[in-house]
Amino acid sequence: MPMTPITPCIWLNGTADEAVDFWLSVFKDAKRLDASTYSESAPGETGSTLVINFELLGTPFMVLNAGPEYPLSPAVSFVIPCKDQADVDYYWERLLEGGVPSQCGWLTDRYGVSWQVIPERLGQLLADPDPGRADRAMQAMLTMVKIDVAAMEAAADAG
């Protein structure tokens, strides 16, 4: 039997259609796969969206349009792997529209979903074999809201 990937399910309070449309507009190669609606016997409004399955950067997601019982928190976030600063800038600006920035590359979008906008270079700098370089990069990152690769590299090299 072929294995299917684990699919994160995001519980939203009546904004599933709007949120998915937004995310599909942000992520390149995103796809809306299918959707289902509430039936007459279900607890939601008959005919309104119940579930939407979609894909972002090759990862399957599901949104459940359920209600206010379970609010989202940054305890679960989705990491966006960015190849360079241009990718970081793109995803940061788009997802931040109506959202709230945090620190160290984290933000919460207008639907309450937490994202980490992380360049590949961040992991490389933090794993540098020279502990001093890695520490200086970490100290620089801890002062940032949006990750600035050039500033991290400069900090790492400042030793």
C-alpha positions as CSV (number, residue, x, y, z in Angstrom):
1,M,0.0,0.0,0.0
2,P,1.5,3.4,-1.0
3,M,2.0,5.8,1.9
4,T,0.5,9.2,1.7
5,P,2.2,12.2,3.4
6,I,1.1,13.6,6.7
7,T,-1.2,16.5,6.0
8,P,-1.4,19.5,8.3
9,C,-5.0,20.5,9.0
10,I,-5.6,24.1,9.9
11,W,-8.7,24.8,11.9
12,L,-10.3,28.2,10.9
13,N,-13.4,30.0,12.0
14,G,-15.3,30.7,8.8
15,T,-12.4,32.1,6.7
16,A,-11.3,28.9,4.9
17,D,-12.2,30.0,1.3
18,E,-10.6,33.4,1.8
19,A,-7.5,32.1,3.5
20,V,-6.9,29.4,0.9
21,D,-7.4,31.9,-2.0
22,F,-4.8,34.2,-0.3
23,W,-2.2,31.4,0.3
24,L,-2.7,30.2,-3.3
25,S,-1.9,33.8,-4.5
26,V,1.2,33.9,-2.4
27,F,2.9,30.6,-3.0
28,K,4.3,29.7,-6.4
29,D,3.0,26.4,-7.9
30,A,0.2,26.2,-5.3
31,K,-2.9,24.1,-6.1
32,R,-6.4,23.9,-4.8
33,L,-7.1,20.2,-4.9
34,D,-10.7,19.7,-3.8
35,A,-13.3,20.9,-1.3
36,S,-16.4,19.7,0.5
37,T,-19.4,21.4,2.0
38,Y,-21.6,21.0,5.1
39,S,-24.6,18.8,4.5
40,E,-28.0,19.4,6.1
41,S,-27.2,17.0,9.0
42,A,-23.8,18.7,9.8
43,P,-23.3,21.4,12.4
44,G,-22.3,24.1,9.9
45,E,-24.4,26.1,7.5
46,T,-25.7,23.8,4.8
47,G,-23.7,24.3,1.6
48,S,-20.9,26.3,3.2
49,T,-17.3,25.1,2.9
50,L,-16.4,22.4,5.4
51,V,-12.9,21.3,4.1
52,I,-10.5,22.5,1.4
53,N,-7.5,20.4,0.4
54,F,-4.7,22.3,-1.3
55,E,-0.9,22.2,-1.8
56,L,1.8,24.7,-1.1
57,L,5.4,24.1,-2.3
58,G,4.5,20.5,-2.9
59,T,3.2,20.0,0.7
60,P,-0.5,18.9,1.1
61,F,-2.6,21.0,3.5
62,M,-6.2,20.8,4.6
63,V,-8.3,23.6,6.1
64,L,-11.3,22.8,8.3
65,N,-13.9,25.6,8.4
66,A,-15.1,24.8,11.8
67,G,-15.6,27.6,14.3
68,P,-14.0,29.5,17.2
69,E,-13.4,26.5,19.6
70,Y,-9.7,26.1,18.8
71,P,-7.8,29.3,18.1
72,L,-4.4,29.1,16.3
73,S,-1.1,29.9,18.1
74,P,2.6,30.1,17.2
75,A,3.1,26.8,18.9
76,V,2.6,25.4,15.4
77,S,4.2,27.2,12.5
78,F,5.1,26.4,8.9
79,V,8.7,26.9,7.7
80,I,9.1,28.4,4.3
81,P,12.6,27.4,2.9
82,C,13.9,30.4,1.0
83,K,16.9,30.1,-1.4
84,D,18.0,33.7,-0.9
85,Q,17.1,37.2,0.4
86,A,14.9,37.9,-2.5
87,D,12.7,34.9,-1.5
88,V,12.7,36.0,2.1
89,D,11.6,39.5,1.1
90,Y,8.8,38.2,-1.2
91,Y,7.2,35.8,1.2
92,W,7.7,38.2,4.2
93,E,6.0,41.1,2.4
94,R,3.1,39.0,1.0
95,L,2.3,37.0,4.1
96,L,2.6,40.1,6.3
97,E,-0.2,41.9,4.4
98,G,-2.7,42.2,7.3
99,G,-0.6,40.1,9.6
100,V,1.8,40.7,12.5
101,P,5.6,40.4,12.5
102,S,7.3,38.6,15.3
103,Q,11.1,38.0,15.5
104,C,13.8,35.7,14.1
105,G,11.9,35.4,10.8
106,W,8.5,34.5,12.3
107,L,5.2,36.2,11.4
108,T,1.5,35.5,11.8
109,D,-0.6,36.1,8.8
110,R,-4.1,37.8,8.7
111,Y,-5.7,34.4,9.3
112,G,-3.7,33.6,12.5
113,V,-1.3,31.1,10.9
114,S,2.3,31.4,11.9
115,W,5.1,31.2,9.3
116,Q,8.8,31.1,9.6
117,V,10.4,32.7,6.5
118,I,13.9,31.2,6.7
119,P,16.7,31.5,4.1
120,E,18.9,28.4,3.5
121,R,21.9,30.5,4.5
122,L,20.6,30.8,8.1
123,G,21.0,27.1,8.7
124,Q,24.5,27.2,7.2
125,L,25.6,30.1,9.3
126,L,24.2,28.6,12.5
127,A,25.9,25.3,11.8
128,D,29.3,26.9,10.9
129,P,32.1,24.6,12.2
130,D,33.7,27.7,13.8
131,P,31.7,28.1,17.0
132,G,32.5,31.8,17.2
133,R,31.1,32.5,13.7
134,A,28.0,30.4,14.5
135,D,27.5,32.3,17.8
136,R,27.9,35.7,16.1
137,A,25.4,34.7,13.5
138,M,23.0,33.5,16.2
139,Q,23.4,36.8,18.2
140,A,22.6,38.8,15.0
141,M,19.6,36.7,14.2
142,L,18.2,37.2,17.7
143,T,18.0,41.0,17.1
144,M,16.1,40.6,13.8
145,V,12.4,40.6,12.9
146,K,12.8,39.7,9.2
147,I,16.0,37.7,8.6
148,D,18.7,39.8,6.8
149,V,21.2,37.4,5.3
150,A,23.8,40.0,4.6
151,A,23.7,41.3,8.2
152,M,24.0,37.8,9.5
153,E,27.0,37.1,7.3
154,A,28.6,40.4,8.3
155,A,28.1,39.5,12.0
156,A,29.6,36.0,11.5
157,D,32.6,37.5,9.7
158,A,33.2,40.3,12.4
159,G,35.3,38.0,14.6
